[in-house]
C-alpha cells in the first residue's frame, strides 16, 4: 500500500495543476513518514521520488511565476509609458522647450560652416532616408541621385543653407528634449532615433 500510495503521489506531482493541491492538502507528511518508517525499499524510493518531484516542480513553478510577474510589470510599465506620450500636458511642456531656443541661435552654428553640406552628402545620406525635391518638382531618394543633383548646382545652390542643415546635428536639440521630457525609457528599451530627413 505504501508503494502504491507513493507512486500515486509521484504521478499526481508530475501534473502542475495538481501539484499545489497536493501541497495544500498536506501530502508531505505521509511521504516523509514512508521514507522514515517503511521497511520496503521500493516504497521508500517511490516516496523520495515523489518528494523530489514536488520540490523541483514547485521551485520551477515559483521561477515561472516570478518571470510572469516581471513580464506583467514590464507590460504595465510599457502601457503607462505609451499613455504618458499622449498626455496633452507633457506634449505642451515638450513644445515649449523646443520653442525656447531662438532661430538665430540655431542658425549661428550653420551659417559659418559651409563644410556641413559636404558632410551631409558624404556621411549622412547612408544613415537616414533622404528625400530631395528639386526646383522643377522631381523627388530624389537615392544617395547617388541626391549627390548628382548637388553636383549639378551652381556655387550659390551648393552653398545654400538647407544643405548644411540636412544632417543629424539639426536633430540634437530635439532628441535631447525628448530624453529630458520622458520620451525615452532605458528600462523599457524605448529610445529615440532619426530615420528620415525631408528637404
Secondary structure by P-SEA (a helix, b strand, c coil): caaaaaaaaaaaaacccaaaaaaaacaaaaaaaaacccccaaaaaaaaaaaaaaaaaaaaaaaaaaaaaaaaaaaaaaaaaaaaaacaaaaaaaaaaaacccccccccccccccaaaaaaaccccccbbbbbbcccccccccaaaaaaaaaaccccccccccccccccccaaaaaaaaaaacccccccccccccccccc
